[in-house]
Amino acid sequence: MKKTMQVIFKIIAAICAAGVLAVIICNAIVCLSVKKNILTREEAAGLDYDCVLVLGCGLLPDGSPSAMLSDRLDEGIALYGLGAGRKLLMSGDHGRVEYDEVSAMKKRALDSGVPEEDVFKDHAGFSTYDSLYRARDVFQVKKVVIVTQGYHLYRALYIAKSLGLEAVGVGADPRAYRGAWYYSLRECAARMKDMGMCIVKADPVVLGEPIPISGDGRLTED
């Protein structure tokens, strides 16, 4: 019985070690493959890409952007103003009538003086993978500047690269965030998941008819 338990323990330990090694390898592949595509705001200025894509990440109970989303919006709007992208693409969760990330995101842009026709809303950006897939297939984006926090930027850029987009990213990290350790830990698992999604070229939750980013953003109003 004792020998049997020792064998079982060794098998479990080997499986755990293999799992940890797989996480380390996948994360290294994701981060190292796109590190050169992360730019500063100054480096991205004037790129004149198809759009600046701001990825949604939650609202406060009153419906206003969370701290992380607020910082992404400020950075994205600044990059638009500096000519990094011709349009702003706000991609987030609007899967329920009472929860509307993209309208809150658009409001911030309009309040900052961005013309309404230059602000596109992606109502079905339910995940990072969906946002990039839909940017390519629904909004016909070919060249994109992605804005999110630094820990998340590697995965977003890896997905974009896997989908054939020409992409660079700019981090939005002007402050420390509560629970940052949790987001970083969760991101390790998310990188593995999305690497698999990219390999199988999974479809997003929702697609839809094309709405070219070169057109009028007011067409994306619900």
Salt bridges, closest charged atoms under 4 A:
ASP48 OD1 - ARG86 NE 3.12
ASP71 OD2 - ARG175 NE 2.75
ASP74 OD1 - ARG108 NH1 2.94
GLU75 OE2 - ARG41 NE 2.88
GLU98 OE2 - ARG96 NE 3.27
ASP100 OD1 - HIS94 ND1 3.53
ASP111 OD2 - LYS107 NZ 2.83
GLU116 OE2 - LYS106 NZ 2.95
ASP118 OD1 - LYS87 NZ 3.01
ASP122 OD1 - ARG134 NE 2.66
ASP137 OD1 - ARG136 NE 2.49
GLU187 OE2 - ARG155 NE 2.65
GLU187 OE2 - ARG191 NE 3.93
ASP194 OD2 - ARG155 NH1 2.67
ASP194 OD1 - LYS193 NZ 2.71
ASP216 OD2 - ARG218 NH2 2.63
GLU221 OE2 - LYS106 NZ 2.41
GLU221 OE1 - LYS121 NZ 3.27
ASP222 OD2 - HIS94 ND1 3.58
